[in-house]
Amino acid sequence: ACKIRALEETAYRYSTDLVHENTELLSELTDLLRASGKKVFLITFPKTQCYNTFTNKSNLKEGRLVIDSLVKAKGLTYIDLSKRIMPDTLFKDADHLNSKGIKMIWEEILPSLN
């Protein structure tokens, strides 16, 4: 199940058209949030080792380049935890942390965001 999900998700979510469309939407959202006085930051959360093993690496690389470009253009704070290895017990599925995993990440990064 993990292998199939990783292959399908990274083929779809990181397809060139979708990445560019989402980047435009994220750029607009960033502008709106900042205009209302909000601090904006992006986080790429960890995935399971299985998920990372079977991702579509070329799509993921392309998506990351686009994200890096947006971060630079908008001067955003970006926290990339994608390479962080965490035990499977902290995930509810192959690519989503469970409440324990989220709590662990937030406790770690929250102080640096204030």
FENFENVEN-V486990 format. One line per field, one symbol per residue. phi: phi as a letter, one per 20 degrees, with the letter a starting at -180 (. if undefined). psi: psi as a letter, one per 20 degrees, with the letter a starting at -180 (. if undefined). burial: b if it has 16 or more other C-alpha atoms within 10 Angstrom, else e. A space follows every 50 residues. Layout:
BEGIN
phi: ???
psi: ???
burial: ???
END
This chain:
BEGIN
phi: .ffffffffffefdfgfffffffffffffgfffffeneedbdcdefcffg gffdfffffffffffffgffgffemeecdddfefecfgfecebfccfeff ffgfffffeggfee
psi: ggggggggghhghkqgghghghggghggggggghhjjqppqqpoqqrqhg ghhjqnhgggggghggghgggghikqppoojhippqqhijqhahkpqahg gggggghghghii.
burial: ebeebbbebbbeebbeeebeeebeeeeeebeeeeeeeeebeeeebbbbbb bbebbbeebbeebeebbeebbeeeeeeeeeeeeeeeebebbebbbebeee beeeeeeeeeeeee
END
